[in-house]
Amino acid sequence: MKDDSPITEFLDAWSHGDPQALDDLVALLYTELREMSRRVLRGERHAETLNPTALVHEVYMRLAQLKKVSWENRKPFFAFAATLMHRVLVEHARARKADKRSGERVDLELVDLPDTRETIDTLELEDVLSHLEKQDPFLYKIIELKFFSGLTENDIAEVLEVSRTSVQREWRVGKLLLAKLLRGEPHDEP
């Protein structure tokens, strides 16, 4: 297991207003953030304008704008970074659609959804996820962490402060519900 003490120290310093701590934190975690962005983008078909490096840099810029932060360790930080990456992807897709160059798609095989098409438009996926977030915020968070961060079930359980069994059960339900929503079926329980 990795030693989290420097990470924890940087997170603590950043939460107490030290902007240099964010720079130090990102430098320390850059390789992991870049790998996370590579996993996120692996399922997306984007133009060269959004590559893993550009995605990490955009996340850094958004982190730098935060006024008040408070994370105890690396897992909640990475969960938040995954949320930011998700937002960047959606904004990127919206901007491209506005430019009439739509066509970015997400590879659904990466999350092993049952009985769905292989890819989906990024904005269509965002519409489905937005609906799911209103219907079941806890389930949405599990799907977001699994889909966009690549966190393990153990990591997700730790971040959300629930059991691994709960995460596994919700992920099974989430996959079925997400597949139904993507097929355009009624939005009741799977």
C-alpha positions, -999 to 999 in steps of 0.1 A, spaced: 0 0 0 12 35 -8 23 59 19 -4 85 21 13 107 46 27 133 22 -6 133 3 -25 138 36 -1 166 46 -6 184 12 -44 180 15 -43 194 50 -21 223 40 -43 231 10 -75 230 31 -58 256 54 -53 279 25 -18 271 12 -21 273 -26 14 259 -30 1 226 -14 -22 220 -45 8 224 -68 28 200 -47 -1 176 -44 -7 175 -82 30 171 -89 31 141 -65 -1 126 -79 3 136 -116 11 101 -128 -20 87 -111 -42 115 -123 -30 111 -158 -36 73 -156 -71 80 -143 -77 104 -172 -64 78 -196 -90 53 -182 -117 79 -185 -109 88 -221 -103 52 -231 -140 48 -235 -145 82 -253 -140 91 -288 -127 127 -286 -107 149 -309 -71 155 -302 -81 185 -283 -89 164 -252 -62 140 -243 -52 127 -209 -27 156 -203 -53 182 -213 -79 166 -191 -56 166 -160 -46 202 -167 -83 212 -169 -90 194 -136 -60 212 -120 -74 246 -131 -107 238 -116 -91 226 -84 -71 258 -82 -103 278 -83 -117 261 -52 -118 283 -21 -125 258 6 -115 221 4 -113 194 30 -103 158 22 -88 134 47 -69 113 23 -63 104 -14 -96 84 -20 -120 113 -15 -97 135 -35 -96 111 -64 -134 107 -62 -137 145 -65 -112 145 -94 -133 119 -112 -164 141 -108 -144 170 -123 -133 148 -152 -169 138 -158 -179 175 -159 -151 184 -183 -161 156 -207 -197 167 -207 -188 204 -212 -164 194 -240 -191 174 -257 -216 202 -254 -191 227 -268 -183 204 -297 -221 199 -304 -226 237 -303 -198 238 -330 -218 213 -350 -191 188 -348 -209 163 -326 -202 126 -326 -183 120 -294 -193 86 -281 -186 65 -250 -177 29 -252 -202 11 -229 -183 -22 -231 -158 -8 -205 -185 -9 -178 -200 -43 -188 -236 -32 -191 -260 -60 -199 -277 -60 -233 -270 -25 -245 -255 -11 -276 -217 -8 -277 -214 30 -277 -235 60 -268 -233 97 -274 -216 115 -245 -245 139 -241 -271 112 -242 -252 93 -215 -252 126 -194 -289 129 -198 -294 94 -185 -270 99 -156 -287 132 -147 -321 114 -145 -305 87 -124 -289 113 -101 -324 127 -93 -339 92 -89 -312 77 -67 -282 100 -57 -264 72 -39 -266 48 -68 -256 77 -92 -225 83 -71 -214 47 -72 -219 46 -110 -200 79 -114 -171 66 -93 -170 33 -110 -174 47 -145 -153 78 -144 -126 71 -118 -119 35 -121 -120 32 -83 -123 -3 -69 -153 -14 -50 -133 -13 -18 -122 23 -26 -158 34 -34 -170 18 -1 -143 37 18 -151 70 0 -189 66 6 -184 51 41 -205 20 33 -197 -17 31 -181 -33 1 -211 -56 -1 -234 -25 -4 -213 -12 -32 -214 -45 -50 -251 -48 -46 -258 -13 -58 -234 -17 -87 -253 -48 -99 -286 -28 -96 -270 2 -112 -258 -17 -142 -293 -31 -148 -310 3 -143 -285 21 -165 -289 -5 -192 -327 0 -190 -324 38 -192 -300 36 -221 -325 13 -240 -352 39 -233 -373 16 -211 -394 30 -182 -374 45 -153 -387 23 -125 -366 -1 -106 -349 -28 -128 
